Amino acid sequence: MNQSLTPEYWLERAEETRAKAERILISERERERLLKVAVEYEQLALRATRWQVEAEQHWK
């Protein structure tokens, strides 16, 4: 399976983005923007989970 389709991939991206938002010196606005991206990555992880479940059900 393509790595970018796995929930783990997107959850890792969310974690990395949150860590970056806390680690680097940026404005509050930029920090909020990075945290929003992290939330969007988590949403992609949820979609990837649904895709996996649907694919497994389809191929049963």
N, C-alpha and C positions, 0 to 999 in steps of 0.2 A: 504494500500500500504506500502511496505517496506520503512522505513524512508530513507535509503541510496539511494533510487531511485528518491527522490524528489529534484527539483532544489533548494529549500530553504535549504535543508540539506547541499548541496555542497557550496552554497553561504555563508552560515554561517561558514563552515570550512575555506573557503578562507579568510573571514574577520578575523577569529581567528588567522590564520597563519600569516597574515599581521601584526596584532597587536603584536603577539609574536616576529616577526622579528624586530619590532621597540622597544619592551620593554626590551628584554634581551641583555646582553652584549656578543656579538659574533663578529667574524671577518666579514669583508665585504663579503668575499667569502661565508661564511655560511648564511649571511643575503640574499644575492642574490639567494642562493639555496632555502631558505624558500619562497622568493617572487615568484620564479619559480613554486614551489609547489602550491602557492595560485592561480596562473594563470591556472595551470592544474585543480584545483578544479573548477574554473569558467568554464572551458571547459566541465567538467563533468556536471555542472549545465545546460549548453546549451544542452547537449545530453539528460539529464533527461527531459528537456522541450520538446524536439522532441519526446521522448518516450511517454510522457503523451499525446501529441497531436495525435500521431499515434494510441495509444491505444483507445482514445476517438473516433477517426474516425472509427476504426475497429469495435467497439461495437455499433455504431449507427444503 
